[in-house]
Amino acid sequence: MAAPPITIGELTNVPAPDSPLAAQWAQDVSSRIVQRFPNKAALVAWAAPVGAHAVQADTGVMWRRISTGWTQVTPWTVQVGGVAVNAVGATFQI
């Protein structure tokens, strides 16, 4: 038996414990968590909603979707030998 949905934060359609998942809730919540992508090309191919967050698995760089594209959240731009190289104040879009 499904219970009425509950509210968590701004989501008003969260399934109650032991209730089936609603497709719309799954869509809403998946755009609010950090998605993982193997590389930059896979990230750029995602038609993400504005405000979505993603991480690029091959570099560990975190991104946030803005109206004009992706903006880098983490302060580094490259890794050299597994060590993050800091680019202070640098952000760029892909």
C-alpha positions as CSV (number, residue, x, y, z in Angstrom):
1,M,0.0,0.0,0.0
2,A,1.4,3.4,-1.0
3,A,1.4,6.2,1.5
4,P,1.0,9.8,0.3
5,P,4.3,11.5,-0.6
6,I,6.2,13.5,2.0
7,T,8.0,16.8,1.7
8,I,11.8,17.1,2.1
9,G,13.2,20.6,1.4
10,E,11.6,21.9,-1.7
11,L,10.7,18.4,-3.0
12,T,7.1,17.8,-2.3
13,N,6.8,14.4,-4.0
14,V,9.2,12.3,-2.0
15,P,8.0,8.7,-1.6
16,A,7.1,7.8,2.0
17,P,9.1,4.9,3.5
18,D,8.0,1.5,2.0
19,S,6.2,3.2,-0.9
20,P,6.9,2.7,-4.6
21,L,9.1,5.2,-6.3
22,A,7.3,7.7,-8.6
23,A,9.0,8.4,-11.9
24,Q,8.7,12.1,-11.5
25,W,10.4,12.0,-8.1
26,A,13.3,10.0,-9.5
27,Q,13.7,12.7,-12.3
28,D,13.6,15.5,-9.8
29,V,16.1,14.1,-7.4
30,S,18.5,12.9,-10.0
31,S,19.1,16.4,-11.1
32,R,20.0,17.4,-7.5
33,I,22.9,15.1,-6.8
34,V,26.4,14.9,-8.2
35,Q,26.6,12.9,-11.3
36,R,29.8,11.1,-12.3
37,F,31.2,11.1,-15.8
38,P,34.3,9.3,-17.0
39,N,35.7,12.3,-18.9
40,K,35.0,15.8,-20.1
41,A,33.4,14.6,-23.4
42,A,30.8,12.6,-21.6
43,L,30.1,15.5,-19.3
44,V,29.6,18.0,-22.1
45,A,27.2,15.5,-23.9
46,W,24.8,15.6,-20.9
47,A,21.9,18.1,-21.3
48,A,21.9,18.9,-17.7
49,P,19.4,21.4,-16.1
50,V,20.9,24.7,-14.7
51,G,22.2,24.1,-11.2
52,A,23.2,20.5,-11.7
53,H,26.5,19.3,-10.4
54,A,28.9,16.7,-11.9
55,V,32.3,15.3,-11.3
56,Q,34.8,14.3,-14.0
57,A,36.1,10.9,-12.8
58,D,39.4,11.0,-14.7
59,T,40.5,14.3,-13.1
60,G,38.3,14.6,-10.0
61,V,37.2,18.1,-11.2
62,M,33.8,19.2,-10.0
63,W,31.5,21.2,-12.3
64,R,28.3,23.2,-12.0
65,R,25.8,23.8,-14.8
66,I,25.1,27.5,-15.4
67,S,22.9,29.0,-18.2
68,T,25.8,29.3,-20.6
69,G,27.4,25.9,-20.0
70,W,29.5,24.3,-17.3
71,T,31.7,26.2,-14.8
72,Q,34.5,24.6,-12.8
73,V,33.8,24.4,-9.1
74,T,37.1,23.0,-7.8
75,P,40.1,25.3,-7.9
76,W,42.4,23.2,-10.0
77,T,42.4,22.7,-13.7
78,V,44.8,19.9,-14.3
79,Q,46.5,17.1,-12.4
80,V,50.2,16.3,-12.8
81,G,51.3,12.9,-11.5
82,G,48.1,12.6,-9.5
83,V,48.7,16.0,-7.7
84,A,46.2,18.8,-8.3
85,V,47.8,21.9,-9.8
86,N,46.2,25.0,-8.3
87,A,45.0,27.7,-10.6
88,V,44.0,30.4,-8.1
89,G,40.9,32.3,-9.1
90,A,40.7,30.6,-12.4
91,T,37.3,29.3,-13.6
92,F,36.4,28.5,-17.1
93,Q,33.5,27.0,-19.1
94,I,33.5,24.1,-21.4
